[in-house]
């Protein structure tokens, strides 16, 4: 079996390569995409046991010819490659080149192969679901994709996976990766203001990079030995760590600071972090991939114990005064160009509204102490949704089997979005047959029933340009509204957008 891998030098990819090194019989050859000789040398050094099986393909996903070279002769393509925050925040063009153009190049290269076409596993992200700090902290595949304003990473991941779903690749699967616990989590967040994007009350379901690597290893094993069920293909899944990895945003910080004998309240103030516009949720369907591939081995508690053992330097935090650590590890980053509070202080009203609800709300937040803030403490178990709840959330009973989906289901989902399904009478039960739809704006688009009903996609301005119009759309789209109004007021009426230079703007829309 020949496997092509992108993103092998990232956190998840590195753990996959480690897992493959411990199971050398899984693949006959690994074609690994690397952007530089230095990265290739580091990778080969870490994979001594399978070094002779690795073929380095130099270049990046933005080069169509490189993609053709990478997938040629392969049985499986694992696309882990992505430009993620904070790089995507500072270099949006690189994020688009990799997360959108690169995915399309990879798809085109696979589509050109007519005989023995490679199978594609595409790693997407929990970021596609947007902010979930309100009532609807649990969700599943099929939930609407409501990217936060100016969250370019989230938007590019939506566009990338949409390209996969609309492709003619014969066998694909999209895996929406949740937040990843990796070994460089602390050090990676000490260089810019990204840590302040996480809302303190954000519901986060984590998974370790190690377990994610084992997931893909076990997928390859099942594919190779012929035990992978055929129904696995052409579906979207959520990668999650399960109940033992569910936390709130502040809980994650608290777990980290406990290693050095402190708590997050010693190092943060209520106004440091955004109050909305982050991404993360707990999964109803978290166990689906676990039941297929049995990859989970680490809880959140296990991860933090391992971090304490791996990084002895954190023990020094127990003897260094908390104010000193706060100054050098946290406070200095408040002035970083990627810090939400810095945006407000610099007069960036567009981001002030997106991340805090406005400058006035940020100023109110600055007056609060932790004694004034009530943070959620209980992480509830997921409760089954009633039929009425499912109809409100998705426009139809999402638990209905594919074989029972009818033209009426297509009609009700489209109407819940404020639009129409233009070809319901032609629906013959084929979830992957292209259908014509119309949005609330009268715009027409083509997508199969799986993409709309099962994967949560519905075209709007964001699918064409970096424009976020959910304040307006939610007024006629019941599916968007249910999530959007968890953290936005119904009288908000903003249009958020990037200009051609990726400068953030907001326009107040008249009623």
C-alpha positions, -999 to 999 in steps of 0.1 A, spaced: 0 0 0 13 35 -10 2 64 11 6 101 4 7 125 33 5 162 36 11 181 68 34 154 81 55 179 100 26 194 119 14 184 153 -11 158 142 11 147 113 42 142 134 22 119 157 10 100 127 45 95 115 55 83 150 26 58 149 36 46 115 72 42 127 59 18 153 39 -2 127 63 -4 97 42 -32 80 12 -9 75 26 9 43 50 -2 16 58 35 7 50 69 22 51 98 -2 54 128 21 50 164 11 76 188 25 81 225 19 118 226 27 149 204 29 152 213 66 118 200 74 125 168 54 157 162 73 139 166 107 111 143 96 135 116 84 156 118 115 124 112 136 114 82 115 145 60 115 126 27 115 107 35 83 132 59 67 137 36 37 99 37 30 97 75 28 98 94 -5 100 131 0 80 152 -25 92 188 -23 68 218 -27 34 228 -14 -2 223 -21 -6 256 -39 15 240 -68 -8 218 -89 21 199 -105 34 190 -70 0 177 -61 0 155 -92 34 141 -84 24 135 -48 -8 114 -55 5 95 -85 5 58 -78 -10 61 -44 -37 41 -28 -47 66 -1 -41 104 3 -41 118 39 -45 155 36 -35 169 70 -19 200 55 -33 233 67 -22 268 76 -37 274 110 -39 302 135 -19 323 143 -2 320 109 -35 322 91 -43 354 110 -10 371 100 -7 356 65 -42 351 51 -29 346 16 -9 316 27 -40 302 44 -61 306 12 -33 291 -9 -31 260 13 -66 255 28 -86 263 -3 -65 264 -35 -43 236 -22 -73 213 -15 -87 220 -49 -54 212 -65 -52 179 -46 -88 170 -56 -80 178 -93 -49 156 -92 -69 127 -78 -98 132 -102 -74 129 -132 -67 94 -122 -94 72 -137 -81 37 -128 -72 28 -93 -81 63 -81 -66 71 -47 -90 74 -17 -89 108 1 -91 115 38 -94 152 43 -88 168 77 -112 197 83 -118 214 116 -142 221 145 -137 257 135 -163 254 107 -191 253 134 -182 288 147 -190 302 182 -210 280 206 -208 298 239 -245 301 242 -273 275 248 -262 251 220 -229 239 233 -234 204 219 -236 197 182 -230 172 155 -221 167 119 -251 183 101 -251 214 123 -250 247 103 -216 261 95 -216 296 110 -181 309 107 -173 339 130 -165 373 114 -129 377 104 -122 340 114 -103 334 81 -91 299 92 -127 288 98 -139 302 65 -111 286 45 -117 252 61 -154 255 51 -144 262 15 -119 234 15 -142 207 27 -170 220 4 -147 214 -25 -142 178 -14 -179 172 -10 -186 187 -44 -158 168 -61 -160 137 -83 -134 119 -62 -149 84 -59 -141 77 -23 -135 104 3 -141 111 39 -139 145 58 -128 144 94 -135 176 114 -107 177 139 -114 192 173 -90 212 194 -57 193 196 -36 188 228 0 186 216 34 187 232 41 223 222 8 238 233 24 262 258 53 273 238 32 278 206 10 302 225 37 324 240 46 343 208 14 362 199 -21 371 211 -39 340 199 -45 328 235 -68 357 240 -91 346 212 -105 317 233 -136 327 252 -135 317 289 -169 300 285 -162 283 252 -171 246 252 -140 227 241 -137 190 234 -101 181 230 -82 152 215 -45 146 218 -22 147 188 -10 112 198 -45 98 197 -52 115 164 -22 99 149 -34 65 161 -68 72 146 -52 75 111 -29 46 117 -59 24 126 -78 36 96 -49 25 74 -48 -9 91 -85 -15 85 -82 -3 49 -53 -25 42 -68 -57 58 -101 -52 41 -122 -47 73 -131 -10 67 -169 -9 60 -179 4 26 -203 28 42 -174 47 59 -168 65 26 -184 98 14 -193 110 48 -182 137 73 -171 128 108 -162 147 140 -129 138 157 -133 142 194 -117 129 226 -150 121 243 -164 131 277 -131 129 295 -117 157 273 -146 182 275 -138 215 292 -146 252 291 -120 276 278 -109 288 312 -106 252 324 -80 245 298 -59 275 310 -65 264 346 -52 229 340 -21 243 324 -14 268 352 -19 241 379 13 225 366 32 255 380 11 257 411 -13 284 401 -47 291 386 -57 310 355 -72 338 375 -38 347 388 -26 353 353 -57 366 334 -82 393 339 -118 392 326 -111 416 298 -81 398 284 -101 374 263 -128 378 236 -163 372 248 -176 358 215 -164 348 180 -143 318 189 -150 283 177 -155 250 196 -182 227 208 -189 194 225 -200 166 202 -232 145 203 -215 122 178 -181 121 194 -180 83 196 -187 75 160 -151 74 149 -140 58 182 -164 29 175 -147 24 141 -111 29 150 -106 27 188 -80 54 189 -86 71 223 -60 65 249 -56 99 267 -80 120 287 -73 157 295 -59 147 329 -36 122 312 -24 148 288 -15 174 315 3 147 335 24 139 305 31 176 299 44 180 335 67 150 330 79 161 296 86 197 304 105 199 337 109 236 333 73 242 343 82 231 378 102 263 381 69 281 380 62 269 415 91 290 428 87 320 405 62 346 418 29 346 399 32 383 390 65 377 373 51 349 352 20 369 344 41 398 332 65 378 310 42 350 298 8 367 295 7 405 299 33 413 273 12 396 247 -17 419 252 1 444 231 5 419 202 -11 427 169 -32 395 172 -47 403 206 -84 412 207 -79 439 234 -51 454 213 -75 458 184 -100 477 206 -73 500 219 -61 507 184 -96 517 174 -104 486 153 -142 490 157 -149 461 133 -131 436 155 -143 452 187 -179 445 176 -170 410 163 -151 398 194 -168 418 222 -200 433 209 -185 468 207 -160 491 224 -186 500 250 -190 464 261 -152 460 262 -149 490 285 -176 476 308 -157 443 309 -126 462 320 -143 473 352 -150 438 363 -130 417 387 -132 379 389 -156 383 418 -180 399 394 -178 371 368 -198 339 371 -181 312 350 -198 279 341 -186 249 361 -208 220 352 -202 201 319 -236 184 313 -239 151 296 -255 153 261 -292 147 262 -311 132 233 -328 158 211 -366 155 207 -381 154 172 -393 190 176 -357 201 186 -342 183 156 -368 199 133 -359 233 147 -322 227 144 -319 211 110 -353 215 93 -359 177 93 -352 147 115 -315 143 111 -315 108 126 -336 95 98 -317 70 76 -307 80 41 -331 55 26 -360 73 42 -351 108 31 -378 123 8 -384 153 -14 -404 168 16 -372 167 37 -353 186 10 -382 211 8 -384 217 46 -346 221 50 -345 247 22 -375 266 36 -359 266 70 -329 283 54 -353 308 38 -348 293 4 -361 266 -19 -351 232 -33 -357 236 -70 -356 200 -80 -374 181 -52 -397 161 -76 -366 146 -92 -352 133 -59 -348 95 -61 -332 88 -28 -296 93 -41 -279 115 -15 -251 123 -38 -271 133 -69 -266 170 -77 -297 191 -70 -305 228 -76 -312 251 -46 -321 287 -41 -311 309 -12 -331 336 5 -314 361 -18 -326 343 -49 -291 331 -56 -290 296 -72 -264 269 -64 -259 232 -70 -252 207 -43 -262 172 -34 -285 163 -6 -257 149 16 -238 182 15 -269 202 26 -287 178 49 -259 158 64 -229 181 63 -245 214 72 -235 235 41 -257 261 26 -243 287 2 -242 324 10 -217 353 5 -189 336 24 -187 309 -3 -178 336 -28 -159 361 -8 -148 368 28 -181 385 38 -200 375 70 -236 385 68 -252 363 95 -269 393 112 -289 397 80 -292 360 71 -304 350 105 -335 372 101 -348 348 74 -327 316 80 -341 297 110 -312 272 110 -285 299 111 -305 320 136 -307 292 162 -269 293 166 -261 329 157 -285 344 183 -268 324 211 -241 351 211 -256 379 190 -285 402 197 -314 402 173 -312 439 168 -275 437 157 -273 445 120 -237 444 108 -220 433 76 -184 422 83 -159 418 55 -123 419 45 -111 443 17 -86 431 -9 -58 438 15 -75 418 43 -82 448 64 -113 443 86 -144 464 80 -179 465 94 -209 482 79 -241 490 98 -270 478 77 -302 499 77 -334 480 85 
